[in-house]
Amino acid sequence: MLFPANAKARIAKTFYDKTVKVYAKTETVDREGGIVNGTTVKGTFKGNVRFNSLGELQSELGLTRNIDIAISCPTDTKVEVDDLLEYKGIKYVVTDALPRDSHKFIMGEKWRAE
């Protein structure tokens, strides 16, 4: 059964109130041979951000990696595994992006490259 579009719109209006940035990751080699990580913002989306009960969520969804953030957002949000996100000044790499009937679940861990 498909979730009605008007119900999705109501959920988005009610719950998706946090802005999350999506970054493009770049990796270049400097003149001395060192790797330089860079990022540029390629977009934003609205979602519901969660930091509590993440271990419970991992078990429930059968996730194998530890997560530091869980975001629910519209199903058409263009975010995939290994994308880089930022919320409140902290960057996260996407570990899982799971579509559901009414939303997309995005899980991530803190990006260690900074």
N, C-alpha and C positions, 0 to 999 in steps of 0.2 A: 504494500500500500504506500503510495506517495504522500508525503506531507504537503498539505495545501500551501500555495504561495502566500495567501493572506495570513496564514498562521505564522509562516516564516517571517513575514514583515512585522508582525506584532511582537514576536520574540526579539528581533533585531532592535526595534524601537525601545523595548523595555530593558534588555540586558546588555546589548553591545554598546557600552558607553566609554570604553577605554581605547585610546589610539595607540596602535603598535606600528612601528616603522619596519619596513623590509629593506634590507641592504643587498647590494651586489658586492661579493667578495672579490678582491683582486690580490694576486701574489706576484711580486716582481723581484728581480734580483738586482741589487745595487752594484755599483762599480767595484766594490770590494768582494763581491760574491755572497753577500748576506741577503737573506730573504726578508722582504718588506711586505707586511700585510697591510692592505688598505681596504676601505669600504666607502661606498657612495650610496645615498638613499635612492632606491628605485621606486618606492611607493609606500603607502600606508593603508591600514585597514582598521575597522572597529571590531572589538571583540570583548568578551568577558574573561578577565584574567583571574587565575586561581593559583594560590601558593600553598593552601592547606590540604591535608589528607592526600598528598601525592603518592605515598606508598600504597595506600588503599586503591587509588585509581590505577596505579601500575599493575597491581594484582588483578583487579577487575578486568582490565583490558588485555592482560597477558603480555605486558611490555617487558623486555629483557634489559633495557638500559634505565639507569636512574634518571629521574627528571627533576628539574628545578622550577618549572613553570608549566601550566596547562592553560590553554586558551580555547574557548569555544567561539566560533565566528560563523558567518554565512557560508553555505556549502560552496559558493562560487568564488571564494577567496583564493587568490593565486599564490599559494605558499606550498612548498614541497620540502621533502627531507633534504637536509644540508643547507637550506636557506638560512640566512642570518637575520635575526629579528632584534629589535631594541624596544624595551619598555622601561620607563622611568630611569633612563641612563645606563641600564645594564643590557649587554648584548647576550643573546642566546642563539645556539645553533639548533635547528629543528631536527629532532630525532624521530618523530612520527607525525604524520598528517593523515588522520583517519576520517573519512566522510561518513556521516550518519544521515538519517532521513531529514532531520530538521536543522542540522548544523555540521560544521567540520570541527574536529578536535585536533588541536595542534599541541604537541608536547615538545619541550626543549630543555637543554642543559646549558648552563653558563658557558659562554665562549671563553676559552682559556688563552686565546691568542693575544689578549691585551696586556 
